[in-house]
């Protein structure tokens, strides 16, 4: 598995992460995030992909596809706070 890490989310959050060595992909819409995630899943260069909860909430099938490819998707709150999606997934409330 790759040790590269990617972040998909709003520009305000993504840009400060660039200095950390994380590959950043600023995305402010669900459609743009889906496009970027599809490319990342096809390349299979990243072992972990962080996505903000608000964007990930609209693409559960793509997240399941990533898991099938053994790519870990981690959901993070954005600058507006958590919507509880990560907690629901962790507790098995969403399948």
MARNU-59982 format. One record per atom (N, C-alpha, C): residue number from 1; residue in one letter; atom name; x, z, y. Coordinates in pm, 1 decimal. Atoms other than C-alpha are relative to their C-alpha. Layout:
N
NODE   resi   resn   name          X          Z          Y
NODE    NUM      A     CA          X          Z          Y
...
//
This chain:
95
NODE   resi   resn   name          X          Z          Y
NODE      1      X      N       83.1        0.0     -116.7
NODE      1      X     CA        0.0        0.0        0.0
NODE      1      X      C       88.9        0.0      124.8
NODE      2      X      N      -74.0        9.1     -125.0
NODE      2      X     CA      115.8      -79.8      349.6
NODE      2      X      C        1.2      133.4       74.0
NODE      3      X      N      -10.6     -121.3      -80.5
NODE      3      X     CA      233.2      197.5      577.2
NODE      3      X      C      -35.5      -27.3      146.0
NODE      4      X      N       37.4       32.7     -136.6
NODE      4      X     CA      119.5       15.0      890.4
NODE      4      X      C     -137.0       58.2       31.7
NODE      5      X      N      124.5      -59.1      -46.3
NODE      5      X     CA     -159.8      169.2     1094.7
NODE      5      X      C      -53.6      -84.1      115.6
NODE      6      X      N       65.0       75.9     -106.9
NODE      6      X     CA     -411.0      -10.2     1316.7
NODE      6      X      C     -109.4       84.8       63.7
NODE      7      X      N      110.2      -64.7      -70.1
NODE      7      X     CA     -662.3      107.7     1575.4
NODE      7      X      C      -88.2     -106.7       61.7
NODE      8      X      N       98.8       88.1      -60.8
NODE      8      X     CA     -979.9      -78.4     1671.1
NODE      8      X      C      -92.1       86.2       84.8
NODE      9      X      N       86.4      -78.8      -87.2
NODE      9      X     CA    -1165.8       58.4     1970.5
NODE      9      X      C       16.8      -39.1      144.5
NODE     10      X      N       -3.6       32.1     -142.2
NODE     10      X     CA    -1212.7       59.4     2345.8
NODE     10      X      C      141.6       -1.0       57.9
NODE     11      X      N     -129.9       17.7      -65.2
NODE     11      X     CA     -922.2      -47.1     2562.8
NODE     11      X      C       55.2      130.9       56.0
NODE     12      X      N      -44.0     -125.7      -61.0
NODE     12      X     CA     -912.5      293.5     2737.1
NODE     12      X      C       65.1       93.0     -101.9
NODE     13      X      N      -55.4      -84.3      105.5
NODE     13      X     CA     -834.4      460.8     2405.8
NODE     13      X      C      118.3      -69.5      -66.5
NODE     14      X      N     -101.6       75.4       73.1
NODE     14      X     CA     -624.7      185.3     2248.9
NODE     14      X      C      134.2       -6.9       72.8
NODE     15      X      N     -125.0       21.4      -72.4
NODE     15      X     CA     -366.9      128.7     2522.0
NODE     15      X      C       97.6      117.4       -6.4
NODE     16      X      N      -95.8     -110.9        9.8
NODE     16      X     CA     -217.5      481.3     2522.9
NODE     16      X      C       61.9       14.0     -139.7
NODE     17      X      N      -51.8      -10.4      136.5
NODE     17      X     CA     -171.0      454.3     2144.5
NODE     17      X      C      111.4     -100.1      -29.5
NODE     18      X      N      -99.8      103.7       24.1
NODE     18      X     CA       55.9      150.8     2175.8
NODE     18      X      C      141.0       56.8      -11.5
NODE     19      X      N     -134.0      -59.3        1.9
NODE     19      X     CA      362.5      366.7     2240.9
NODE     19      X      C       27.2       77.7     -127.9
NODE     20      X      N      -16.3      -79.6      122.2
NODE     20      X     CA      301.6      554.8     1914.7
NODE     20      X      C       41.9      -82.6     -119.9
NODE     21      X      N      -35.1       85.4      113.5
NODE     21      X     CA      379.7      255.8     1696.4
NODE     21      X      C     -120.6      -49.8      -76.4
NODE     22      X      N      123.3       48.3       61.4
NODE     22      X     CA       18.5      202.1     1596.1
NODE     22      X      C      -30.2     -138.6       56.4
NODE     23      X      N       41.6      132.7      -46.1
NODE     23      X     CA      -93.5     -160.9     1611.3
NODE     23      X      C     -139.0       14.5       60.2
NODE     24      X      N      128.2      -18.6      -67.9
NODE     24      X     CA     -373.8     -162.6     1866.2
NODE     24      X      C      -72.8     -133.9       14.2
NODE     25      X      N       86.2      115.7      -14.9
NODE     25      X     CA     -664.8     -403.8     1882.7
NODE     25      X      C     -119.6       43.9       84.8
NODE     26      X      N      109.3      -42.8      -87.0
NODE     26      X     CA     -881.1     -330.6     2188.1
NODE     26      X      C     -127.1      -81.0      -28.9
NODE     27      X      N      129.2       61.5       30.2
NODE     27      X     CA    -1245.4     -403.7     2102.2
NODE     27      X      C     -108.5       80.9       69.2
NODE     28      X      N      105.8      -70.5      -69.9
NODE     28      X     CA    -1542.4     -319.2     2320.2
NODE     28      X      C     -139.9      -37.5      -47.9
NODE     29      X      N      130.5       36.0       54.9
NODE     29      X     CA    -1820.6     -480.0     2116.7
NODE     29      X      C        7.9        0.2     -152.0
NODE     30      X      N        5.2       -0.1      146.3
NODE     30      X     CA    -1933.2     -466.4     1756.8
NODE     30      X      C       44.9     -135.5      -54.6
NODE     31      X      N      -37.1      133.0       50.2
NODE     31      X     CA    -1896.0     -842.3     1714.6
NODE     31      X      C      151.3      -22.6        7.7
NODE     32      X      N     -145.4       14.8      -14.5
NODE     32      X     CA    -1537.7     -837.7     1845.3
NODE     32      X      C       72.6       86.8     -102.6
NODE     33      X      N      -59.9      -90.0       99.0
NODE     33      X     CA    -1455.4     -539.5     1620.4
NODE     33      X      C      -11.2      -59.5     -139.2
NODE     34      X      N       19.0       63.5      131.2
NODE     34      X     CA    -1601.4     -720.2     1317.2
NODE     34      X      C       98.4     -114.5      -20.0
NODE     35      X      N      -94.9      112.2        8.2
NODE     35      X     CA    -1389.9    -1027.1     1391.6
NODE     35      X      C      141.2       50.6      -27.9
NODE     36      X      N     -135.0      -55.2       16.8
NODE     36      X     CA    -1071.4     -821.1     1423.3
NODE     36      X      C       17.0       65.4     -137.0
NODE     37      X      N       -8.7      -66.2      129.7
NODE     37      X     CA    -1147.1     -613.7     1113.6
NODE     37      X      C        6.5     -102.5     -112.7
NODE     38      X      N       -3.1      105.4      101.8
NODE     38      X     CA    -1213.2     -927.7      910.7
NODE     38      X      C      140.3      -59.9      -11.7
NODE     39      X      N     -137.3       52.4        0.9
NODE     39      X     CA     -871.7    -1063.4     1010.3
NODE     39      X      C       94.9      100.5      -65.1
NODE     40      X      N      -87.5     -103.3       56.6
NODE     40      X     CA     -700.5     -733.1      927.6
NODE     40      X      C      -20.0       14.6     -150.7
NODE     41      X      N       27.0      -11.4      143.9
NODE     41      X     CA     -871.4     -713.1      588.3
NODE     41      X      C       56.6     -119.0      -75.9
NODE     42      X      N      -54.5      119.9       63.3
NODE     42      X     CA     -765.5    -1069.1      510.7
NODE     42      X      C      151.4        5.5      -13.2
NODE     43      X      N     -146.8       -7.8        2.3
NODE     43      X     CA     -401.9    -1004.1      597.2
NODE     43      X      C       51.4      112.3      -89.1
NODE     44      X      N      -37.2     -116.0       81.3
NODE     44      X     CA     -391.5     -667.4      416.1
NODE     44      X      C      137.6       56.2       35.7
NODE     45      X      N     -128.3      -52.6      -46.1
NODE     45      X     CA      -93.7     -555.8      625.9
NODE     45      X      C       -7.3      147.7       38.3
NODE     46      X      N       17.6     -138.2      -45.6
NODE     46      X     CA     -238.5     -218.8      727.6
NODE     46      X      C      -61.1       84.7     -110.5
NODE     47      X      N       51.5      -92.0      101.1
NODE     47      X     CA     -295.5       74.3      496.4
NODE     47      X      C     -106.9       91.9       54.7
NODE     48      X      N       97.9      -85.2      -66.3
NODE     48      X     CA     -496.1      274.1      749.0
NODE     48      X      C      -48.4      -72.0      125.5
NODE     49      X      N       59.2       58.8     -119.8
NODE     49      X     CA     -735.5      142.8     1010.8
NODE     49      X      C      -92.6      103.8       62.5
NODE     50      X      N       84.8      -90.8      -76.0
NODE     50      X     CA     -882.6      376.1     1271.6
NODE     50      X      C      -99.1      -83.9       80.1
NODE     51      X      N      105.0       67.7      -76.2
NODE     51      X     CA    -1214.6      265.2     1424.7
NODE     51      X      C      -86.5      107.7       64.4
NODE     52      X      N       87.8      -97.3      -63.0
NODE     52      X     CA    -1431.9      446.0     1673.7
NODE     52      X      C     -136.1       -2.2      -69.7
NODE     53      X      N      127.7      -16.2       70.1
NODE     53      X     CA    -1757.3      577.8     1526.4
NODE     53      X      C     -109.0      -92.6       53.3
NODE     54      X      N      108.0       81.4      -58.3
NODE     54      X     CA    -1984.4      392.0     1768.7
NODE     54      X      C       11.3     -145.5      -41.8
NODE     55      X      N      -17.3      137.6       45.3
NODE     55      X     CA    -1836.0       57.8     1669.4
NODE     55      X      C      -21.4      -10.3     -150.8
NODE     56      X      N       10.2        2.9      145.8
NODE     56      X     CA    -1815.8      140.0     1297.8
NODE     56      X      C     -142.7       17.8      -49.1
NODE     57      X      N      137.4      -26.2       40.6
NODE     57      X     CA    -2180.9      249.9     1285.5
NODE     57      X      C      -77.5     -128.1      -28.5
NODE     58      X      N       69.9      127.6       15.3
NODE     58      X     CA    -2287.5     -114.0     1304.8
NODE     58      X      C       59.7      -90.2     -108.0
NODE     59      X      N      -66.3       86.2       98.3
NODE     59      X     CA    -2061.7     -241.9     1026.0
NODE     59      X      C       33.4       71.4     -130.6
NODE     60      X      N      -30.3      -74.7      122.2
NODE     60      X     CA    -2094.2      -27.3      712.8
NODE     60      X      C       46.8      -87.4     -116.1
NODE     61      X      N      -40.2       88.2      110.5
NODE     61      X     CA    -2056.6     -324.3      477.5
NODE     61      X      C      146.9      -38.0       10.0
NODE     62      X      N     -141.2       35.2      -16.9
NODE     62      X     CA    -1720.2     -420.9      624.6
NODE     62      X      C       89.2      118.8      -33.6
NODE     63      X      N      -78.4     -119.6       32.3
NODE     63      X     CA    -1599.3      -63.3      588.9
NODE     63      X      C        6.0       17.8     -151.6
NODE     64      X      N        0.5       -5.9      147.1
NODE     64      X     CA    -1703.7      -66.0      222.3
NODE     64      X      C       94.8     -104.2      -58.4
NODE     65      X      N      -92.0      105.2       45.3
NODE     65      X     CA    -1513.8     -393.8      180.0
NODE     65      X      C      145.3       45.7       13.1
NODE     66      X      N     -135.7      -50.9      -20.6
NODE     66      X     CA    -1201.4     -229.5      323.1
NODE     66      X      C       36.0       99.6     -109.2
NODE     67      X      N      -24.7      -99.7      104.7
NODE     67      X     CA    -1233.9       58.0       77.2
NODE     67      X      C       24.0      -66.4     -134.8
NODE     68      X      N      -20.3       73.2      125.6
NODE     68      X     CA    -1261.8     -189.0     -211.6
NODE     68      X      C      140.5      -59.8       -6.4
NODE     69      X      N     -135.1       56.1       -7.7
NODE     69      X     CA     -931.9     -339.2      -94.4
NODE     69      X      C      105.2      108.6       13.5
NODE     70      X      N      -88.6     -116.1       -9.1
NODE     70      X     CA     -779.5       11.1      -89.7
NODE     70      X      C       65.4       14.0      137.3
NODE     71      X      N      -42.5      -20.8     -137.8
NODE     71      X     CA     -750.0       12.0      287.7
NODE     71      X      C      -83.6      115.6       53.1
NODE     72      X      N       69.8     -118.1      -49.8
NODE     72      X     CA     -837.5      348.8      436.3
NODE     72      X      C      -51.1      -24.1      141.4
NODE     73      X      N       59.8       10.2     -132.7
NODE     73      X     CA    -1077.4      336.0      729.2
NODE     73      X      C      -36.2      141.7       43.8
NODE     74      X      N       24.4     -133.3      -53.4
NODE     74      X     CA    -1086.7      650.3      941.1
NODE     74      X      C      -79.8      -15.7      129.0
NODE     75      X      N       85.7        8.4     -117.5
NODE     75      X     CA    -1363.9      696.3     1194.5
NODE     75      X      C       34.1      111.3       98.1
NODE     76      X      N      -34.8      -94.4     -106.7
NODE     76      X     CA    -1286.1      863.9     1526.0
NODE     76      X      C     -106.6       -2.5      108.7
NODE     77      X      N       90.0        2.8     -116.2
NODE     77      X     CA    -1503.4      970.9     1817.2
NODE     77      X      C       66.5      -78.8      112.8
NODE     78      X      N      -56.0       67.8     -116.1
NODE     78      X     CA    -1462.0      770.5     2134.2
NODE     78      X      C       -2.3       94.2      120.5
NODE     79      X      N       -6.2      -81.8     -120.9
NODE     79      X     CA    -1437.0      893.6     2492.6
NODE     79      X      C     -133.9       66.1       35.0
NODE     80      X      N      131.9      -60.6      -23.4
NODE     80      X     CA    -1811.5      977.3     2486.6
NODE     80      X      C      -31.3      109.9     -100.8
NODE     81      X      N       20.9     -104.6       99.9
NODE     81      X     CA    -1776.2     1210.2     2187.1
NODE     81      X      C      -48.1      -55.6     -132.5
NODE     82      X      N       39.5       37.5      134.8
NODE     82      X     CA    -1875.7     1204.3     1823.0
NODE     82      X      C     -150.0      -24.4       -9.7
NODE     83      X      N      141.1       21.6       31.2
NODE     83      X     CA    -2203.4     1064.0     1695.9
NODE     83      X      C      -32.3       57.5     -138.5
NODE     84      X      N       20.3      -65.3      129.0
NODE     84      X     CA    -2157.2     1248.9     1365.0
NODE     84      X      C       14.3      -89.4     -121.1
NODE     85      X      N      -11.1       94.4      111.2
NODE     85      X     CA    -2095.6      939.1     1152.8
NODE     85      X      C      109.6       39.5      -98.3
NODE     86      X      N     -109.4      -40.0       88.1
NODE     86      X     CA    -1760.2     1058.7     1016.4
NODE     86      X      C      -43.4      117.6      -87.4
NODE     87      X      N       45.0     -117.3       74.4
NODE     87      X     CA    -1913.5     1390.9      915.5
NODE     87      X      C     -100.7      -38.9     -107.5
NODE     88      X      N       98.6       44.6       97.6
NODE     88      X     CA    -2205.7     1218.5      743.6
NODE     88      X      C       65.9      -71.9     -116.8
NODE     89      X      N      -71.3       69.7      107.1
NODE     89      X     CA    -1970.7      991.5      548.9
NODE     89      X      C       78.6       97.2      -85.4
NODE     90      X      N      -81.0      -97.3       72.4
NODE     90      X     CA    -1746.0     1281.8      455.4
NODE     90      X      C      -85.5       87.3      -90.7
NODE     91      X      N       88.4      -83.0       78.7
NODE     91      X     CA    -2041.1     1481.9      329.6
NODE     91      X      C      -80.8      -79.1     -102.3
NODE     92      X      N       70.0       83.3       96.1
NODE     92      X     CA    -2173.6     1187.0      130.6
NODE     92      X      C     -144.8      -28.7       35.5
NODE     93      X      N      137.4       24.3      -40.8
NODE     93      X     CA    -2492.9     1154.9      331.1
NODE     93      X      C      -29.3     -147.2       18.1
NODE     94      X      N       13.9      144.1      -13.5
NODE     94      X     CA    -2431.7      784.3      387.1
NODE     94      X      C       79.5      -64.9     -112.0
NODE     95      X      N      -71.9       69.1      108.9
NODE     95      X     CA    -2341.9      555.8       97.6
NODE     95      X      C       10.5     -146.5       28.6
//
